[in-house]
């Protein structure tokens, strides 16, 4: 269920960034997405080798790659 929630939130935030033209709101959405990504990575580490949606299994290499992407997706916003 967490995986489906992550997919839905990602799609929703992507659509909002595409539709909203306010730079401040886009920055806030970007920060919120980074937090969602980090929280999902922590969830995956806690459920290592678990399967969701019958198809996706959180194996060690996949979760490690997700963690690297979580760190990479953290925004570096200019002041």
FIDO-634687 format. One record per residue: y, x, z of N, C-alpha, C in turn; residue in three letters. Coordinates in steps of 0.05 Angstrom, whole numbers. Layout:
     n.v     n.u     n.w    ca.v    ca.u    ca.w     c.v     c.u     c.w  rest
       Y       X       Z       Y       X       Z       Y       X       Z   ALA
...
***
This chain:
     n.v     n.u     n.w    ca.v    ca.u    ca.w     c.v     c.u     c.w  rest
     -24      16       0       0       0       0      25      17       0   UNK
      24      40      13      47      58      14      54      69     -14   UNK
      33      74     -29      37      85     -56      51      64     -74   UNK
      43      40     -72      56      18     -88      85      15     -79   UNK
      90      17     -53     117      15     -43     134      38     -53   UNK
     123      62     -54     137      85     -64     143      81     -94   UNK
     124      71    -109     129      67    -138     152      46    -142   UNK
     151      24    -127     171       3    -129     199      14    -121   UNK
     200      28     -99     226      39     -90     237      59    -110   UNK
     220      76    -121     229      95    -141     240      81    -166   UNK
     227      61    -175     236      46    -199     263      32    -193   UNK
     264      20    -169     289       6    -161     312      25    -159   UNK
     308      48    -146     330      67    -143     338      79    -170   UNK
     319      83    -188     326      93    -215     343      73    -230   UNK
     336      48    -228     351      27    -241     379      25    -230   UNK
     382      27    -204     408      26    -191     426      50    -200   UNK
     414      73    -201     430      97    -210     439      93    -239   UNK
     422      81    -255     429      76    -283     451      55    -286   UNK
     450      35    -269     469      12    -272     496      17    -257   UNK
     496      31    -235     520      35    -219     535      59    -230   UNK
     561      56    -232     578      77    -242     595      91    -220   UNK
     593      82    -196     607      93    -174     593     119    -164   UNK
     607     142    -165     594     167    -159     586     169    -130   UNK
     601     157    -112     594     157     -84     567     142     -79   UNK
     565     119     -91     540     103     -88     516     118    -101   UNK
     520     131    -123     499     146    -136     490     169    -117   UNK
     509     182    -104     501     204     -85     485     193     -62   UNK
     493     169     -52     479     157     -29     451     149     -38   UNK
     448     138     -62     421     130     -72     404     155     -76   UNK
     416     177     -85     401     201     -89     391     212     -62   UNK
     408     212     -42     400     221     -15     378     203      -4   UNK
     380     177      -8     360     158       1     333     163     -13   UNK
     334     169     -39     310     175     -54     296     200     -43   UNK
     312     220     -37     301     245     -27     288     240       0   UNK
     300     223      17     287     216      43     261     201      39   UNK
     261     182      20     237     167      14     215     186       5   UNK
     222     205     -12     203     224     -23     191     241       0   UNK
     208     250      18     198     267      40     181     250      59   UNK
     188     226      65     172     208      82     145     203      69   UNK
     145     199      42     120     194      29     102     219      29   UNK
     114     242      27      99     267      29      86     270      56   UNK
     101     264      77      90     265     104      67     245     107   UNK
      70     221      95      49     201      96      23     212      82   UNK
      27     225      60       4     236      45     -10     258      61   UNK
       5     275      75      -7     296      92     -23     283     114   UNK
     -13     261     126     -27     248     147     -52     233     138   UNK
     -53     226     112     -76     211     101     -90     228      80   UNK
     -93     254      85    -106     272      66    -134     263      61   UNK
    -142     263      35    -168     254      25    -172     224      27   UNK
    -150     210      32    -151     181      32    -146     170       3   UNK
    -156     147      -2    -153     135     -29    -136     109     -27   UNK
    -118     107     -46    -101      82     -47    -102      71     -75   UNK
    -100      45     -76    -101      30    -101    -126      36    -117   UNK
    -148      42    -104    -174      47    -115    -176      72    -132   UNK
    -154      83    -141    -154     105    -160    -142     131    -150   UNK
    -121     130    -134    -106     153    -126    -117     164     -99   UNK
    -126     190     -99    -135     203     -75    -116     226     -68   UNK
    -109     227     -43     -90     248     -34    -106     273     -27   UNK
    -111     290     -48    -126     315     -44    -106     337     -37   UNK
    -116     359     -28     -99     381     -19     -80     393     -40   UNK
     -90     399     -64     -72     410     -84     -50     390     -93   UNK
     -58     365     -94     -38     344    -102     -17     340     -81   UNK
     -25     340     -56      -5     336     -35      13     360     -32   UNK
       1     384     -36      18     408     -36      39     407     -58   UNK
      31     399     -82      50     397    -104      71     375     -98   UNK
      63     353     -86      82     333     -79     102     343     -58   UNK
      93     360     -40     111     372     -20     131     390     -33   UNK
     122     406     -53     140     424     -67     161     407     -82   UNK
     152     385     -95     171     368    -109     190     354     -89   UNK
     181     348     -65     199     336     -45     221     355     -38   UNK
     215     380     -34     235     400     -28     254     404     -52   UNK
     242     404     -75     258     408    -100     277     384    -105   UNK
     268     359     -98     284     336    -103     307     332     -83   UNK
     307     348     -62     329     346     -43     355     353     -57   UNK
     375     335     -56     399     340     -71     417     362     -59   UNK
     429     377     -76     448     398     -68     475     388     -78   UNK
     488     371     -62     512     358     -71     536     376     -66   UNK
     554     378     -86     578     394     -81     597     380     -62   UNK
     613     396     -48     631     384     -28     656     374     -42   UNK
***
